[in-house]
Amino acid sequence: MFVPDCDRLANARDFETGTTKVLMASRHIIGFMACGVAAGAYEAALAYCLQRKQFGKPIAKFQLIQEKLSRMLTMVEMMLSMLVVTSYAF
């Protein structure tokens, strides 16, 4: 396939030096975006649980809700730590 010189990646001589680096960088960006969305979902769920009342007290005081929120936060922290570790390898 012919690609004009103006559309080629700078310093890309073959597939490994050009496209692979772009794909690796975009994977990290997408991973951090997903982690940010998950953190936002946790914060929204926490705010809702602190505001919503059932049986005269916020539902955040119930152990089942606390356990679910703690699992959400654990998953967000695991995502973030995995992204940080893999970004150092990159």
PDB file as gemmi writes it, atoms N, CA and C in Angstrom:
CRYST1    1.000    1.000    1.000  90.00  90.00  90.00 P 1                      
ATOM      1  N   MET A   1       0.843  -1.168   0.000  1.00  0.00           N  
ATOM      2  CA  MET A   1       0.000   0.000   0.000  1.00  0.00           C  
ATOM      3  C   MET A   1       0.889   1.233   0.000  1.00  0.00           C  
ATOM      4  N   PHE A   2       0.556   2.184  -0.826  1.00  0.00           N  
ATOM      5  CA  PHE A   2       1.340   3.414  -0.918  1.00  0.00           C  
ATOM      6  C   PHE A   2       0.851   4.421   0.113  1.00  0.00           C  
ATOM      7  N   VAL A   3       1.792   4.974   0.874  1.00  0.00           N  
ATOM      8  CA  VAL A   3       1.487   6.023   1.857  1.00  0.00           C  
ATOM      9  C   VAL A   3       2.348   7.225   1.504  1.00  0.00           C  
ATOM     10  N   PRO A   4       1.733   8.382   1.282  1.00  0.00           N  
ATOM     11  CA  PRO A   4       2.528   9.562   0.953  1.00  0.00           C  
ATOM     12  C   PRO A   4       3.457   9.937   2.110  1.00  0.00           C  
ATOM     13  N   ASP A   5       4.549  10.575   1.792  1.00  0.00           N  
ATOM     14  CA  ASP A   5       5.539  10.960   2.810  1.00  0.00           C  
ATOM     15  C   ASP A   5       4.949  11.867   3.883  1.00  0.00           C  
ATOM     16  N   CYS A   6       4.014  12.712   3.527  1.00  0.00           N  
ATOM     17  CA  CYS A   6       3.434  13.634   4.510  1.00  0.00           C  
ATOM     18  C   CYS A   6       2.550  12.910   5.534  1.00  0.00           C  
ATOM     19  N   ASP A   7       2.094  11.673   5.229  1.00  0.00           N  
ATOM     20  CA  ASP A   7       1.227  10.920   6.136  1.00  0.00           C  
ATOM     21  C   ASP A   7       1.970   9.853   6.934  1.00  0.00           C  
ATOM     22  N   ARG A   8       3.269   9.722   6.762  1.00  0.00           N  
ATOM     23  CA  ARG A   8       4.033   8.709   7.465  1.00  0.00           C  
ATOM     24  C   ARG A   8       4.430   9.197   8.855  1.00  0.00           C  
ATOM     25  N   LEU A   9       4.555   8.241   9.783  1.00  0.00           N  
ATOM     26  CA  LEU A   9       5.015   8.565  11.136  1.00  0.00           C  
ATOM     27  C   LEU A   9       6.490   8.937  11.090  1.00  0.00           C  
ATOM     28  N   ALA A  10       6.860   9.928  11.856  1.00  0.00           N  
ATOM     29  CA  ALA A  10       8.257  10.347  11.898  1.00  0.00           C  
ATOM     30  C   ALA A  10       9.106   9.237  12.518  1.00  0.00           C  
ATOM     31  N   ASN A  11      10.243   8.953  11.953  1.00  0.00           N  
ATOM     32  CA  ASN A  11      11.217   7.963  12.433  1.00  0.00           C  
ATOM     33  C   ASN A  11      10.679   6.530  12.433  1.00  0.00           C  
ATOM     34  N   ALA A  12       9.617   6.255  11.721  1.00  0.00           N  
ATOM     35  CA  ALA A  12       9.086   4.886  11.643  1.00  0.00           C  
ATOM     36  C   ALA A  12       9.665   4.220  10.411  1.00  0.00           C  
ATOM     37  N   ARG A  13      10.570   3.261  10.644  1.00  0.00           N  
ATOM     38  CA  ARG A  13      11.187   2.583   9.533  1.00  0.00           C  
ATOM     39  C   ARG A  13      10.532   1.224   9.249  1.00  0.00           C  
ATOM     40  N   ASP A  14       9.989   0.611  10.301  1.00  0.00           N  
ATOM     41  CA  ASP A  14       9.315  -0.667  10.123  1.00  0.00           C  
ATOM     42  C   ASP A  14       8.146  -0.751  11.110  1.00  0.00           C  
ATOM     43  N   PHE A  15       7.494  -1.897  11.147  1.00  0.00           N  
ATOM     44  CA  PHE A  15       6.294  -2.047  11.989  1.00  0.00           C  
ATOM     45  C   PHE A  15       6.630  -1.909  13.466  1.00  0.00           C  
ATOM     46  N   GLU A  16       7.782  -2.425  13.874  1.00  0.00           N  
ATOM     47  CA  GLU A  16       8.126  -2.411  15.296  1.00  0.00           C  
ATOM     48  C   GLU A  16       8.424  -1.006  15.807  1.00  0.00           C  
ATOM     49  N   THR A  17       9.123  -0.205  15.034  1.00  0.00           N  
ATOM     50  CA  THR A  17       9.477   1.130  15.526  1.00  0.00           C  
ATOM     51  C   THR A  17       8.335   2.125  15.400  1.00  0.00           C  
ATOM     52  N   GLY A  18       7.394   1.890  14.537  1.00  0.00           N  
ATOM     53  CA  GLY A  18       6.324   2.855  14.331  1.00  0.00           C  
ATOM     54  C   GLY A  18       5.015   2.479  14.981  1.00  0.00           C  
ATOM     55  N   THR A  19       4.352   1.541  14.408  1.00  0.00           N  
ATOM     56  CA  THR A  19       2.989   1.206  14.814  1.00  0.00           C  
ATOM     57  C   THR A  19       2.922   0.615  16.212  1.00  0.00           C  
ATOM     58  N   THR A  20       3.873  -0.212  16.576  1.00  0.00           N  
ATOM     59  CA  THR A  20       3.840  -0.851  17.889  1.00  0.00           C  
ATOM     60  C   THR A  20       3.900   0.180  19.003  1.00  0.00           C  
ATOM     61  N   LYS A  21       4.732   1.190  18.866  1.00  0.00           N  
ATOM     62  CA  LYS A  21       4.823   2.219  19.909  1.00  0.00           C  
ATOM     63  C   LYS A  21       3.534   3.008  20.027  1.00  0.00           C  
ATOM     64  N   VAL A  22       2.915   3.293  18.918  1.00  0.00           N  
ATOM     65  CA  VAL A  22       1.638   4.016  18.946  1.00  0.00           C  
ATOM     66  C   VAL A  22       0.565   3.177  19.630  1.00  0.00           C  
ATOM     67  N   LEU A  23       0.495   1.890  19.287  1.00  0.00           N  
ATOM     68  CA  LEU A  23      -0.496   1.004  19.901  1.00  0.00           C  
ATOM     69  C   LEU A  23      -0.260   0.842  21.397  1.00  0.00           C  
ATOM     70  N   MET A  24       0.989   0.702  21.821  1.00  0.00           N  
ATOM     71  CA  MET A  24       1.281   0.556  23.244  1.00  0.00           C  
ATOM     72  C   MET A  24       0.891   1.813  24.017  1.00  0.00           C  
ATOM     73  N   ALA A  25       1.176   2.978  23.472  1.00  0.00           N  
ATOM     74  CA  ALA A  25       0.811   4.220  24.148  1.00  0.00           C  
ATOM     75  C   ALA A  25      -0.698   4.382  24.220  1.00  0.00           C  
ATOM     76  N   SER A  26      -1.401   4.038  23.158  1.00  0.00           N  
ATOM     77  CA  SER A  26      -2.859   4.192  23.175  1.00  0.00           C  
ATOM     78  C   SER A  26      -3.506   3.198  24.136  1.00  0.00           C  
ATOM     79  N   ARG A  27      -2.931   2.026  24.312  1.00  0.00           N  
ATOM     80  CA  ARG A  27      -3.470   1.068  25.283  1.00  0.00           C  
ATOM     81  C   ARG A  27      -3.390   1.621  26.694  1.00  0.00           C  
ATOM     82  N   HIS A  28      -2.282   2.263  27.027  1.00  0.00           N  
ATOM     83  CA  HIS A  28      -2.142   2.852  28.360  1.00  0.00           C  
ATOM     84  C   HIS A  28      -3.127   3.999  28.559  1.00  0.00           C  
ATOM     85  N   ILE A  29      -3.294   4.809  27.553  1.00  0.00           N  
ATOM     86  CA  ILE A  29      -4.239   5.927  27.660  1.00  0.00           C  
ATOM     87  C   ILE A  29      -5.650   5.413  27.883  1.00  0.00           C  
ATOM     88  N   ILE A  30      -6.050   4.399  27.130  1.00  0.00           N  
ATOM     89  CA  ILE A  30      -7.391   3.838  27.275  1.00  0.00           C  
ATOM     90  C   ILE A  30      -7.554   3.189  28.649  1.00  0.00           C  
ATOM     91  N   GLY A  31      -6.511   2.533  29.138  1.00  0.00           N  
ATOM     92  CA  GLY A  31      -6.561   1.937  30.470  1.00  0.00           C  
ATOM     93  C   GLY A  31      -6.751   2.977  31.557  1.00  0.00           C  
ATOM     94  N   PHE A  32      -6.022   4.083  31.469  1.00  0.00           N  
ATOM     95  CA  PHE A  32      -6.171   5.150  32.465  1.00  0.00           C  
ATOM     96  C   PHE A  32      -7.541   5.806  32.365  1.00  0.00           C  
ATOM     97  N   MET A  33      -8.083   5.908  31.153  1.00  0.00           N  
ATOM     98  CA  MET A  33      -9.441   6.448  31.002  1.00  0.00           C  
ATOM     99  C   MET A  33     -10.460   5.542  31.688  1.00  0.00           C  
ATOM    100  N   ALA A  34     -10.342   4.242  31.486  1.00  0.00           N  
ATOM    101  CA  ALA A  34     -11.259   3.296  32.117  1.00  0.00           C  
ATOM    102  C   ALA A  34     -11.142   3.346  33.638  1.00  0.00           C  
ATOM    103  N   CYS A  35      -9.926   3.498  34.128  1.00  0.00           N  
ATOM    104  CA  CYS A  35      -9.719   3.599  35.569  1.00  0.00           C  
ATOM    105  C   CYS A  35     -10.358   4.880  36.109  1.00  0.00           C  
ATOM    106  N   GLY A  36     -10.273   5.964  35.386  1.00  0.00           N  
ATOM    107  CA  GLY A  36     -10.914   7.205  35.797  1.00  0.00           C  
ATOM    108  C   GLY A  36     -12.427   7.093  35.822  1.00  0.00           C  
ATOM    109  N   VAL A  37     -12.981   6.407  34.843  1.00  0.00           N  
ATOM    110  CA  VAL A  37     -14.431   6.193  34.819  1.00  0.00           C  
ATOM    111  C   VAL A  37     -14.860   5.341  36.008  1.00  0.00           C  
ATOM    112  N   ALA A  38     -14.076   4.298  36.320  1.00  0.00           N  
ATOM    113  CA  ALA A  38     -14.400   3.444  37.464  1.00  0.00           C  
ATOM    114  C   ALA A  38     -14.312   4.223  38.770  1.00  0.00           C  
ATOM    115  N   ALA A  39     -13.312   5.089  38.901  1.00  0.00           N  
ATOM    116  CA  ALA A  39     -13.193   5.908  40.109  1.00  0.00           C  
ATOM    117  C   ALA A  39     -14.368   6.877  40.225  1.00  0.00           C  
ATOM    118  N   GLY A  40     -14.789   7.433  39.111  1.00  0.00           N  
ATOM    119  CA  GLY A  40     -15.957   8.311  39.117  1.00  0.00           C  
ATOM    120  C   GLY A  40     -17.231   7.580  39.492  1.00  0.00           C  
ATOM    121  N   ALA A  41     -17.367   6.335  39.020  1.00  0.00           N  
ATOM    122  CA  ALA A  41     -18.534   5.532  39.383  1.00  0.00           C  
ATOM    123  C   ALA A  41     -18.536   5.229  40.877  1.00  0.00           C  
ATOM    124  N   TYR A  42     -17.364   4.941  41.432  1.00  0.00           N  
ATOM    125  CA  TYR A  42     -17.275   4.697  42.879  1.00  0.00           C  
ATOM    126  C   TYR A  42     -17.671   5.945  43.659  1.00  0.00           C  
ATOM    127  N   GLU A  43     -17.146   7.094  43.262  1.00  0.00           N  
ATOM    128  CA  GLU A  43     -17.470   8.335  43.973  1.00  0.00           C  
ATOM    129  C   GLU A  43     -18.956   8.659  43.887  1.00  0.00           C  
ATOM    130  N   ALA A  44     -19.564   8.422  42.739  1.00  0.00           N  
ATOM    131  CA  ALA A  44     -20.998   8.659  42.583  1.00  0.00           C  
ATOM    132  C   ALA A  44     -21.807   7.696  43.447  1.00  0.00           C  
ATOM    133  N   ALA A  45     -21.389   6.426  43.492  1.00  0.00           N  
ATOM    134  CA  ALA A  45     -22.089   5.442  44.318  1.00  0.00           C  
ATOM    135  C   ALA A  45     -21.962   5.781  45.795  1.00  0.00           C  
ATOM    136  N   LEU A  46     -20.781   6.208  46.214  1.00  0.00           N  
ATOM    137  CA  LEU A  46     -20.577   6.590  47.610  1.00  0.00           C  
ATOM    138  C   LEU A  46     -21.426   7.792  47.984  1.00  0.00           C  
ATOM    139  N   ALA A  47     -21.456   8.802  47.122  1.00  0.00           N  
ATOM    140  CA  ALA A  47     -22.272   9.992  47.401  1.00  0.00           C  
ATOM    141  C   ALA A  47     -23.748   9.627  47.490  1.00  0.00           C  
ATOM    142  N   TYR A  48     -24.203   8.737  46.608  1.00  0.00           N  
ATOM    143  CA  TYR A  48     -25.603   8.315  46.644  1.00  0.00           C  
ATOM    144  C   TYR A  48     -25.908   7.559  47.938  1.00  0.00           C  
ATOM    145  N   CYS A  49     -24.999   6.663  48.332  1.00  0.00           N  
ATOM    146  CA  CYS A  49     -25.224   5.867  49.544  1.00  0.00           C  
ATOM    147  C   CYS A  49     -25.221   6.730  50.802  1.00  0.00           C  
ATOM    148  N   LEU A  50     -24.448   7.784  50.808  1.00  0.00           N  
ATOM    149  CA  LEU A  50     -24.444   8.684  51.965  1.00  0.00           C  
ATOM    150  C   LEU A  50     -25.702   9.539  52.013  1.00  0.00           C  
ATOM    151  N   GLN A  51     -26.303   9.802  50.866  1.00  0.00           N  
ATOM    152  CA  GLN A  51     -27.490  10.654  50.789  1.00  0.00           C  
ATOM    153  C   GLN A  51     -28.780   9.860  50.989  1.00  0.00           C  
ATOM    154  N   ARG A  52     -28.876   8.673  50.427  1.00  0.00           N  
ATOM    155  CA  ARG A  52     -30.104   7.874  50.451  1.00  0.00           C  
ATOM    156  C   ARG A  52     -30.354   7.310  51.838  1.00  0.00           C  
ATOM    157  N   LYS A  53     -31.551   7.478  52.335  1.00  0.00           N  
ATOM    158  CA  LYS A  53     -31.910   6.977  53.671  1.00  0.00           C  
ATOM    159  C   LYS A  53     -32.915   5.833  53.548  1.00  0.00           C  
ATOM    160  N   GLN A  54     -32.715   4.833  54.395  1.00  0.00           N  
ATOM    161  CA  GLN A  54     -33.620   3.696  54.494  1.00  0.00           C  
ATOM    162  C   GLN A  54     -33.706   3.324  55.973  1.00  0.00           C  
ATOM    163  N   PHE A  55     -34.899   3.153  56.473  1.00  0.00           N  
ATOM    164  CA  PHE A  55     -35.132   2.849  57.877  1.00  0.00           C  
ATOM    165  C   PHE A  55     -34.551   3.931  58.789  1.00  0.00           C  
ATOM    166  N   GLY A  56     -34.561   5.167  58.325  1.00  0.00           N  
ATOM    167  CA  GLY A  56     -34.140   6.297  59.139  1.00  0.00           C  
ATOM    168  C   GLY A  56     -32.650   6.564  59.191  1.00  0.00           C  
ATOM    169  N   LYS A  57     -31.837   5.856  58.428  1.00  0.00           N  
ATOM    170  CA  LYS A  57     -30.399   6.130  58.407  1.00  0.00           C  
ATOM    171  C   LYS A  57     -29.859   5.925  56.989  1.00  0.00           C  
ATOM    172  N   PRO A  58     -28.736   6.547  56.686  1.00  0.00           N  
ATOM    173  CA  PRO A  58     -28.165   6.404  55.338  1.00  0.00           C  
ATOM    174  C   PRO A  58     -27.833   4.938  55.047  1.00  0.00           C  
ATOM    175  N   ILE A  59     -28.031   4.531  53.799  1.00  0.00           N  
ATOM    176  CA  ILE A  59     -27.768   3.130  53.465  1.00  0.00           C  
ATOM    177  C   ILE A  59     -26.272   2.808  53.535  1.00  0.00           C  
ATOM    178  N   ALA A  60     -25.426   3.819  53.587  1.00  0.00           N  
ATOM    179  CA  ALA A  60     -23.983   3.587  53.724  1.00  0.00           C  
ATOM    180  C   ALA A  60     -23.631   3.010  55.090  1.00  0.00           C  
ATOM    181  N   LYS A  61     -24.558   3.033  56.034  1.00  0.00           N  
ATOM    182  CA  LYS A  61     -24.299   2.465  57.357  1.00  0.00           C  
ATOM    183  C   LYS A  61     -24.584   0.971  57.419  1.00  0.00           C  
ATOM    184  N   PHE A  62     -25.161   0.401  56.364  1.00  0.00           N  
ATOM    185  CA  PHE A  62     -25.435  -1.026  56.341  1.00  0.00           C  
ATOM    186  C   PHE A  62     -24.189  -1.782  55.872  1.00  0.00           C  
ATOM    187  N   GLN A  63     -23.901  -2.905  56.520  1.00  0.00           N  
ATOM    188  CA  GLN A  63     -22.677  -3.645  56.232  1.00  0.00           C  
ATOM    189  C   GLN A  63     -22.618  -4.172  54.805  1.00  0.00           C  
ATOM    190  N   LEU A  64     -23.724  -4.580  54.247  1.00  0.00           N  
ATOM    191  CA  LEU A  64     -23.719  -5.097  52.885  1.00  0.00           C  
ATOM    192  C   LEU A  64     -23.319  -4.004  51.893  1.00  0.00           C  
ATOM    193  N   ILE A  65     -23.835  -2.803  52.101  1.00  0.00           N  
ATOM    194  CA  ILE A  65     -23.473  -1.677  51.229  1.00  0.00           C  
ATOM    195  C   ILE A  65     -21.996  -1.326  51.418  1.00  0.00           C  
ATOM    196  N   GLN A  66     -21.534  -1.335  52.664  1.00  0.00           N  
ATOM    197  CA  GLN A  66     -20.120  -1.048  52.929  1.00  0.00           C  
ATOM    198  C   GLN A  66     -19.216  -2.063  52.244  1.00  0.00           C  
ATOM    199  N   GLU A  67     -19.632  -3.325  52.266  1.00  0.00           N  
ATOM    200  CA  GLU A  67     -18.830  -4.368  51.623  1.00  0.00           C  
ATOM    201  C   GLU A  67     -18.786  -4.165  50.109  1.00  0.00           C  
ATOM    202  N   LYS A  68     -19.904  -3.804  49.529  1.00  0.00           N  
ATOM    203  CA  LYS A  68     -19.936  -3.572  48.078  1.00  0.00           C  
ATOM    204  C   LYS A  68     -19.094  -2.358  47.694  1.00  0.00           C  
ATOM    205  N   LEU A  69     -19.175  -1.292  48.497  1.00  0.00           N  
ATOM    206  CA  LEU A  69     -18.364  -0.113  48.223  1.00  0.00           C  
ATOM    207  C   LEU A  69     -16.876  -0.423  48.399  1.00  0.00           C  
ATOM    208  N   SER A  70     -16.559  -1.228  49.392  1.00  0.00           N  
ATOM    209  CA  SER A  70     -15.156  -1.568  49.605  1.00  0.00           C  
ATOM    210  C   SER A  70     -14.620  -2.422  48.459  1.00  0.00           C  
ATOM    211  N   ARG A  71     -15.444  -3.312  47.914  1.00  0.00           N  
ATOM    212  CA  ARG A  71     -15.017  -4.094  46.739  1.00  0.00           C  
ATOM    213  C   ARG A  71     -14.815  -3.195  45.520  1.00  0.00           C  
ATOM    214  N   MET A  72     -15.700  -2.217  45.360  1.00  0.00           N  
ATOM    215  CA  MET A  72     -15.538  -1.275  44.241  1.00  0.00           C  
ATOM    216  C   MET A  72     -14.219  -0.527  44.352  1.00  0.00           C  
ATOM    217  N   LEU A  73     -13.943  -0.018  45.548  1.00  0.00           N  
ATOM    218  CA  LEU A  73     -12.712   0.745  45.752  1.00  0.00           C  
ATOM    219  C   LEU A  73     -11.482  -0.143  45.567  1.00  0.00           C  
ATOM    220  N   THR A  74     -11.565  -1.387  46.014  1.00  0.00           N  
ATOM    221  CA  THR A  74     -10.452  -2.318  45.835  1.00  0.00           C  
ATOM    222  C   THR A  74     -10.175  -2.544  44.352  1.00  0.00           C  
ATOM    223  N   MET A  75     -11.224  -2.710  43.566  1.00  0.00           N  
ATOM    224  CA  MET A  75     -11.041  -2.918  42.127  1.00  0.00           C  
ATOM    225  C   MET A  75     -10.437  -1.686  41.454  1.00  0.00           C  
ATOM    226  N   VAL A  76     -10.871  -0.510  41.856  1.00  0.00           N  
ATOM    227  CA  VAL A  76     -10.306   0.720  41.286  1.00  0.00           C  
ATOM    228  C   VAL A  76      -8.821   0.815  41.631  1.00  0.00           C  
ATOM    229  N   GLU A  77      -8.481   0.534  42.885  1.00  0.00           N  
ATOM    230  CA  GLU A  77      -7.074   0.592  43.298  1.00  0.00           C  
ATOM    231  C   GLU A  77      -6.236  -0.457  42.582  1.00  0.00           C  
ATOM    232  N   MET A  78      -6.794  -1.641  42.362  1.00  0.00           N  
ATOM    233  CA  MET A  78      -6.070  -2.677  41.624  1.00  0.00           C  
ATOM    234  C   MET A  78      -5.840  -2.251  40.184  1.00  0.00           C  
ATOM    235  N   MET A  79      -6.854  -1.646  39.566  1.00  0.00           N  
ATOM    236  CA  MET A  79      -6.693  -1.161  38.191  1.00  0.00           C  
ATOM    237  C   MET A  79      -5.583  -0.129  38.116  1.00  0.00           C  
ATOM    238  N   LEU A  80      -5.616   0.815  39.051  1.00  0.00           N  
ATOM    239  CA  LEU A  80      -4.623   1.887  39.034  1.00  0.00           C  
ATOM    240  C   LEU A  80      -3.211   1.354  39.272  1.00  0.00           C  
ATOM    241  N   SER A  81      -3.056   0.456  40.238  1.00  0.00           N  
ATOM    242  CA  SER A  81      -1.715  -0.074  40.504  1.00  0.00           C  
ATOM    243  C   SER A  81      -1.204  -0.894  39.328  1.00  0.00           C  
ATOM    244  N   MET A  82      -2.084  -1.645  38.667  1.00  0.00           N  
ATOM    245  CA  MET A  82      -1.664  -2.411  37.497  1.00  0.00           C  
ATOM    246  C   MET A  82      -1.234  -1.478  36.365  1.00  0.00           C  
ATOM    247  N   LEU A  83      -1.954  -0.401  36.177  1.00  0.00           N  
ATOM    248  CA  LEU A  83      -1.588   0.552  35.132  1.00  0.00           C  
ATOM    249  C   LEU A  83      -0.266   1.237  35.434  1.00  0.00           C  
ATOM    250  N   VAL A  84      -0.045   1.588  36.689  1.00  0.00           N  
ATOM    251  CA  VAL A  84       1.202   2.255  37.049  1.00  0.00           C  
ATOM    252  C   VAL A  84       2.376   1.309  36.851  1.00  0.00           C  
ATOM    253  N   VAL A  85       2.235   0.059  37.279  1.00  0.00           N  
ATOM    254  CA  VAL A  85       3.324  -0.915  37.123  1.00  0.00           C  
ATOM    255  C   VAL A  85       3.627  -1.162  35.650  1.00  0.00           C  
ATOM    256  N   THR A  86       2.590  -1.330  34.841  1.00  0.00           N  
ATOM    257  CA  THR A  86       2.839  -1.608  33.422  1.00  0.00           C  
ATOM    258  C   THR A  86       3.330  -0.378  32.675  1.00  0.00           C  
ATOM    259  N   SER A  87       3.014   0.810  33.149  1.00  0.00           N  
ATOM    260  CA  SER A  87       3.495   2.007  32.445  1.00  0.00           C  
ATOM    261  C   SER A  87       4.993   2.203  32.700  1.00  0.00           C  
ATOM    262  N   TYR A  88       5.512   1.715  33.844  1.00  0.00           N  
ATOM    263  CA  TYR A  88       6.954   1.788  34.077  1.00  0.00           C  
ATOM    264  C   TYR A  88       7.700   0.812  33.178  1.00  0.00           C  
ATOM    265  N   ALA A  89       7.088  -0.318  32.873  1.00  0.00           N  
ATOM    266  CA  ALA A  89       7.705  -1.287  31.983  1.00  0.00           C  
ATOM    267  C   ALA A  89       7.722  -0.777  30.540  1.00  0.00           C  
ATOM    268  N   PHE A  90       6.793   0.130  30.242  1.00  0.00           N  
ATOM    269  CA  PHE A  90       6.673   0.677  28.892  1.00  0.00           C  
ATOM    270  C   PHE A  90       7.773   1.680  28.686  1.00  0.00           C  
TER     271      PHE A  90                                                      
END                                                                             
